[in-house]
Amino acid sequence: MSREATRKSSDPSPKPPPLKAGAIGRGLLAGVLTWLLPGLGHWYLGRRLRAVAFFALIGVAFGMGLACDGNLAVVDDLRAPVLTKLQVLADLALGPIEPMTRKVIYGELVYRNPRPGNTHLPPALEQRRQRSMRRWSLYGSSYLLAAGLMNILLIFDAWDIGIGRKE
């Protein structure tokens, strides 16, 4: 057996087939639609049952988070700047519903705690602080974060189906 044949048979990562024309655009559109409304990208791709299941999954997690008085994340430069930025990004993965929910819950769009040394707490952050004192708030915040993280996975799944990498 030649050296070339041995190398080809032992290569653990075969090259993926080339993308079909329009696959990238279809994948991007599916991903954006999924960000706009969980499951919508799968619906567009013809995966109707999967779309309904994903919409229900994200919707229930999001609804449970709100019902348990969960808080959407804000950047906290004092305690954990990197982690809180990632939490805000995970919340934003929920799509346009996230800023609308933030506006309804807190009365304004607030994404950052005040700088250290600032003694005045804006009304929106005071509202957030009061919500965090409620009994189930930590569970609710976890549900909201999980909904955003699951939607990121759905966006990648819609992308993979859209470009033909996955059935």
N, C-alpha and C positions, 0 to 999 in steps of 0.2 A: 504494500500500500504506500502510495507516495505521501510525502510530507504535506502537500496541498490538500489531499483528500482527508488526511487525518485532522488537519486544522479545521476544515469545513464541518466534519462530523462532530468535533468536540466543541464547536462554537456554541455557547449556551444562549446567545442572544441573536436569533435570526433577524434580518432586517424586515421591518414592516412593509407591507405592500404600499405602493404609491397611492396618494390620496386622489380620489375622483375629482373631476372638475366641479367647483362650487361647494366642495365639502367643508372647507374652512369657513366660508360665509354661512353655511347652514349650521355649523357647530357654534359659531359666534352668536347667531340669531337665537338658537336654542338656549344658550347660556344666558343671554340678556333677558329673554322671556322668562326664564326660571328665576332670575333675580327680581324681575318685576312682580311676579306672582308665582310662588312655589308650585311646581307641577305644570306650569303653562308651557315650558319648553318641551317637556315630554308629550304634552297634548299635541303640540305643533308637529312633533316627530312621529305621531301616530301611535304612541304608547299610551292609550287612553286609560286603561286600568291602573297602570303605574302612576300616571299623572294624578288621578283621583286619590290614590293611596298616599302619595307624597304630599299632596295638598292637605289631606286630612291629618297626616302626621305632623307637619309643620304647624298647621292651624291649631291643633290640640295643644301642642307644646307651647305655642305663643299664647293661646287663650288661658292655659293653666298658669303661665307666668304672670299674666295680668290679674287673674282671679286671686292669686296668692300674694298680691301687692308687690310683685317683683320690681326691681329698679333696673333701668337700662344703664349701662356702664358710662362712667365719665373718666377722663384722664386725670390721674392724680400724680402730679410731678414730685410730690414729697415722699409718698410711700412706695409706689411701684410703677414708675413711669412707663417702662416697656410693657409690662403685663397689662396695665390698664388701657394702653393704646391698642393692644391686640384685642382686648375685650370690646372696645368701641368698634373696631373693624368687624368683629364677629357680629355685633348687633347690626351694623350697617349692611351686612350680608342679607338681612331680611328684606331689603328692598325699600321702596318708597313708603311702606307702612311704618318703618322705623321712625323717621322724622315726624310723621303725622302723630304717631303714638307719643313720642317725646313731647310734642307740643300740647297734646291733650292732657297728659299726666302732669307735666311740670309748668304748663302755661307759656313756655318759651323753649326754643332750641338751646339746650345747654349741653356742652360736650366736655367741659373742663372745670375742675375744682379751682377756686381762687388761689392765687399765688400765696406761698407762706408769708405770714405777717399781715395779710389782709384780714382785718377783723370783721368787716361787713360781709355777710353771706347773702347773695342775691336770693330773691323769693323762690326762684325755681330750685335752687340747691337746698333751701330750707325745706321746701316741699319734699324733695328727694330724701333728705335726712329724716324727716318725720315718717315717710313710708318705710325707711329701713328699720325703724324701731318696732314695726308691727310683727306679730307673731310668726307669720309664714313668709316674710319678705325674702329671706335667704333662699328658700326653696323656689319662690317665684323668680328670683333673679337667675337661679340656675336653669330653670326651664327656658327663660328668655335667651340666655346664652346658648343653651343646647339647640334651640330652634335656629339661631343664626348659624351655628357650626354645621348643623345638618343641611341647611340650605346651601352652604358652600359645597358640600359633597354632592348635592343634587345638581348644582351648576356644572361641576366637573363631569358628572354622569351624563347630563344632557349634551355637553361638549363631545364626550367620547362617542355617544350614539350618533350625534350629528355628523361627525367626520367619518363615521363608519368603522371605528376601532372596536366598538362593542355593539352587540345586538340588542 
